[in-house]
Amino acid sequence: AGRTTRADFDAPVDFPTRSVRVRMEGLRSRAPLPGLSYRLVSFPLELDDSSPAGTLVDDFQAYDSRKWRFFEAVGSPNGDSTLTEFDAIEALLPGRGYWLITFVGAPEFDMGAGLTQAIHEPFALPIPAGWSLIGNPFAFALPVGNLALESGRDIGDVRDYTSPVADSLRPYQGYAIYVDQADVLLFEPGIDPAPSADAPAAAVSVVLPADYALSPNFPNPFQEATTIPFDLPEAESVRLEVYNALGARVAVLLDGEERAAGRHLVQWDGWTRAGQPAASGLYVLRLSAGSFTETRTMVRVR
C-alpha cells in the first residue's frame, strides 16, 4: 500500500465558542533601530496585508538594499540556510521569524491591522530539520517553558541574535531554534479564555472568515513538509489536491470531506499517492469547496 500524504495534524481551527480573536491596529515594535542594526523580528498578527511591502514600506520607505534588507531564512541540518529576500516572500506569517538589517537607522515600525491568534489551543508551527527562525505568535510575552515539540522530544536553547533566551519570547522579536528532525513547534498561550459566568455576552465575539480562500502554504519553498491554510465561510465539502508542473495529480489531501466554517490547516508531507517522495520542483495546489475553486503554486527543494 502507498504511503498516505495527509498528515495527522490535519485539524480544523474552527473558532469554537471559547475561541476569541481580536482585530488590532497600530501595534508597534517599540524598538528603534540604530544606524547599522541586525535584528530578528516577527509579526504577532494575522495581517490584513501580509506582504512585506504592505507592512514595512510605510516605515522604511521603498525597498533599497543599500539602506535596508529583509530576509526569510530556512535552515538545514548541516547549518546552511536558504535565504528568501523581500519581494520573493509571499506572506509575513505569525510564528515565523525574519531578518531585518538596516544601514542608516530607522524608527520603530508598526505591524499594520490584523487578527490576533485564538488562545483556546496551542499555535502549531511546522519546522524543518536544522535551524528555524521563529517568533511569538501572540501579542503578549510568552514564557519559554510554554514551547513544546509535538513529538515530545526536548527543545534545546531558544536563542535571540546573541544568546539563549532565559525567560520569555517578546512580541515582534525573532528567535532561532534548532531541531535535528522535522517537527511541529507548539506555542501554548497558557491563558484560559473562558468568560466568567457574570460576563456580559458582548464580551465574547467569534470571528469567522467572510470568504472562501486558499492562503499561501508555509514554508514555501519547503524541504520536508508544508502546511496549507484555507478558509470556509460556511460548512462545505472540500477537495484539496496537488499537481505537478505537467498537470499530473500527485496527491489528494482532502477528498470531498465535510469541513466546518472556519480556518483549517492541512499538512502535506511531500509524498505522492504512489508512496514515493515528490521530486524537487514546482507544484500546484487546487482547493475546491462547493462552486469555489482556487489554485496556488509551491516549490519543493530537496
C-alpha positions in Angstrom: 0.0 0.0 0.0 1.2 3.5 -0.8 2.0 5.9 1.9 -0.7 8.4 2.8 0.1 12.1 2.1 -2.3 13.5 4.5 -0.9 14.3 8.0 -2.5 13.5 11.3 -2.2 17.2 12.1 -4.9 18.0 9.5 -7.2 19.5 12.1 -9.5 22.5 11.6 -9.2 25.7 13.5 -12.9 26.2 13.8 -13.1 29.1 16.2 -15.5 27.4 18.7 -17.4 29.4 21.3 -14.3 29.8 23.5 -12.0 30.9 20.7 -11.8 34.7 20.7 -9.9 36.6 18.1 -9.5 40.4 18.3 -8.9 42.8 15.5 -6.0 45.1 16.3 -4.4 48.1 14.5 -1.3 50.2 15.1 0.7 47.7 17.1 4.3 48.9 17.1 7.6 47.3 17.8 8.7 50.0 20.3 12.3 49.2 19.3 14.1 51.9 17.3 16.9 50.6 15.1 20.3 52.4 15.3 22.5 53.2 12.3 23.7 49.7 11.5 21.4 47.1 13.0 20.9 43.4 12.6 17.5 42.4 14.1 15.4 39.3 14.2 11.8 40.3 14.0 8.3 38.7 14.0 4.7 39.7 13.4 2.2 38.6 16.1 -0.9 39.1 14.0 -2.6 37.5 11.0 -2.2 40.6 8.9 -4.8 42.1 6.6 -2.0 42.9 4.2 0.7 40.3 4.9 3.1 41.3 2.1 6.4 42.6 3.2 5.8 45.8 1.1 2.4 46.3 2.7 3.7 46.0 6.2 7.2 47.6 6.1 7.5 50.2 3.3 5.4 52.8 5.2 8.1 52.8 7.9 11.3 52.1 6.0 10.4 53.6 2.6 10.8 51.8 -0.7 12.9 48.7 -0.6 16.6 49.7 -1.2 19.3 47.1 -0.4 21.7 50.0 0.3 19.5 51.2 3.1 17.7 48.1 4.5 17.3 44.4 3.7 14.7 41.9 4.8 15.1 38.1 4.6 13.3 34.8 5.4 15.7 32.0 6.2 15.1 28.3 6.1 17.8 26.2 7.7 19.1 22.7 7.2 20.8 20.1 9.5 24.3 21.0 8.1 23.9 24.6 9.3 23.3 26.2 5.9 20.4 28.5 5.3 18.3 29.3 2.2 17.5 33.0 2.2 14.5 34.5 0.5 14.6 38.2 0.1 11.8 40.8 0.4 9.8 40.6 -2.9 10.1 36.8 -3.1 8.5 36.4 0.4 4.8 35.6 -0.2 3.5 36.5 3.2 4.6 37.5 6.7 3.1 34.8 9.0 2.6 34.7 12.7 5.0 32.3 14.4 7.8 32.9 11.8 10.9 35.0 12.4 12.7 37.2 9.8 16.0 39.0 9.4 15.8 42.8 9.3 19.0 44.7 8.5 19.2 48.5 8.5 22.2 50.5 7.4 21.1 54.1 8.1 18.9 53.7 11.1 15.1 53.5 11.3 12.3 54.3 13.7 10.1 51.7 15.5 7.9 50.0 12.9 4.2 49.1 13.1 2.5 45.8 12.3 -0.5 47.1 10.3 -4.0 45.8 11.0 -4.9 42.2 11.6 -6.3 39.5 13.9 -4.8 38.1 17.0 -4.4 34.4 17.3 -7.0 32.3 19.0 -5.9 31.3 22.6 -8.1 28.2 23.2 -5.4 25.9 22.0 -1.6 25.9 21.1 -0.5 27.6 18.0 1.2 25.0 15.8 4.2 25.8 13.6 5.8 23.1 11.4 9.6 23.4 11.4 12.1 21.6 9.2 15.3 19.9 10.5 18.0 22.3 11.3 17.8 26.0 12.3 14.5 27.8 12.1 13.6 31.5 12.7 10.5 31.7 14.9 8.5 34.4 16.6 5.9 34.7 19.3 2.6 34.4 17.5 0.7 36.1 20.4 0.6 39.8 21.2 1.8 39.2 24.8 5.0 37.8 26.3 5.2 34.0 26.2 7.3 32.1 28.7 10.0 29.9 27.1 8.5 27.0 29.1 5.3 27.3 27.1 7.1 25.9 24.0 7.0 22.2 23.2 7.6 19.9 20.2 4.6 17.8 19.0 6.9 14.7 19.0 7.6 15.1 22.7 11.3 15.5 22.2 13.2 18.1 24.2 13.7 21.6 23.0 17.2 23.0 23.1 18.1 26.6 23.6 15.8 29.2 22.1 18.2 32.0 21.0 17.9 35.6 20.1 20.6 37.2 17.9 23.3 36.9 20.6 22.4 34.5 23.3 19.9 31.9 24.7 16.6 33.3 25.9 16.3 33.0 29.7 12.7 33.9 30.4 10.1 34.8 27.7 9.5 35.4 24.0 8.5 39.0 23.4 6.1 40.0 20.6 7.7 41.5 17.5 11.1 39.9 18.4 12.5 37.0 16.4 14.3 33.9 17.7 16.2 30.9 16.4 15.7 27.2 17.4 17.4 24.1 16.3 15.9 20.6 15.8 17.6 17.6 14.4 14.5 16.4 12.5 11.3 18.0 11.2 8.7 18.5 13.9 5.8 20.8 14.9 6.6 23.5 17.4 3.7 24.2 19.7 3.2 27.6 21.4 0.9 27.2 24.4 -0.7 30.5 25.3 -1.3 29.5 28.9 -4.5 31.6 29.1 -8.0 30.3 29.9 -10.2 32.3 27.5 -13.5 31.1 29.1 -15.6 34.1 30.1 -16.8 34.3 33.7 -20.4 33.4 34.5 -21.4 37.0 35.0 -19.5 38.4 32.0 -21.8 40.2 29.5 -22.5 38.3 26.3 -21.0 41.2 24.3 -17.6 40.5 25.9 -17.0 37.5 23.6 -17.0 37.7 19.8 -16.4 35.0 17.3 -14.7 35.9 14.0 -15.4 33.6 11.1 -14.0 34.0 7.6 -16.1 36.2 5.3 -15.0 34.5 2.1 -13.5 31.3 0.8 -9.8 31.5 0.5 -6.7 29.3 -0.2 -3.8 31.0 1.7 -0.1 30.6 0.9 1.4 27.4 2.2 4.3 27.7 4.7 7.1 27.2 4.5 7.5 27.9 0.8 9.8 26.7 -0.7 9.8 23.6 1.6 12.0 20.6 2.1 10.2 18.0 4.2 6.6 19.2 4.8 4.5 22.2 4.3 1.2 23.5 5.8 -1.7 24.7 3.8 -4.3 27.1 5.3 -7.7 27.6 3.8 -10.9 29.5 4.9 -14.5 28.4 4.7 -17.3 30.9 5.5 -19.7 28.0 5.9 -19.6 24.2 6.2 -18.6 22.7 2.8 -17.4 19.6 1.1 -13.7 20.1 0.4 -11.3 18.7 -2.1 -7.6 19.6 -1.8 -5.2 18.3 -4.5 -1.6 18.7 -5.5 -0.5 18.6 -9.2 3.0 18.7 -10.7 4.1 21.2 -13.4 2.9 18.8 -16.1 -0.6 18.8 -14.8 -0.5 15.3 -13.3 -2.2 14.8 -9.9 0.4 13.6 -7.4 -1.5 13.8 -4.1 -5.1 14.1 -2.8 -5.0 15.7 0.7 -8.8 16.0 1.2 -11.2 14.0 -0.9 -14.6 15.6 -0.8 -14.6 15.7 3.0 -17.0 17.9 5.0 -15.4 20.7 6.9 -17.0 23.3 9.2 -16.8 27.0 8.8 -13.5 28.5 9.9 -9.8 28.4 9.1 -8.3 24.9 8.5 -4.7 23.7 8.3 -3.7 20.7 6.3 -0.1 19.4 6.1 1.4 17.7 3.1 4.4 15.6 4.0 5.8 15.7 0.4 4.9 12.1 -0.5 2.9 11.2 -3.6 -0.1 8.9 -3.9 2.3 6.2 -5.2 4.1 6.2 -1.9 7.2 8.0 -3.2 8.8 11.3 -2.1 7.9 14.1 -4.5 10.8 15.4 -6.6 12.1 18.9 -6.3 10.2 21.4 -8.4 7.0 23.4 -8.9 3.7 22.1 -7.7 0.1 23.5 -7.9 -2.3 23.3 -5.0 -6.0 23.2 -6.0 -8.8 23.8 -3.5 -12.4 23.0 -4.4 -15.3 23.8 -2.0 -18.7 23.8 -3.5 -18.6 26.1 -6.5 -15.4 27.8 -5.3 -12.0 26.9 -6.8 -8.6 28.4 -6.2 -5.1 27.4 -7.0 -1.6 28.4 -5.7 1.9 27.4 -6.5 4.5 26.0 -4.2 8.1 24.8 -4.6 9.8 21.7 -3.1 13.5 21.8 -2.7 15.2 18.5 -1.6 
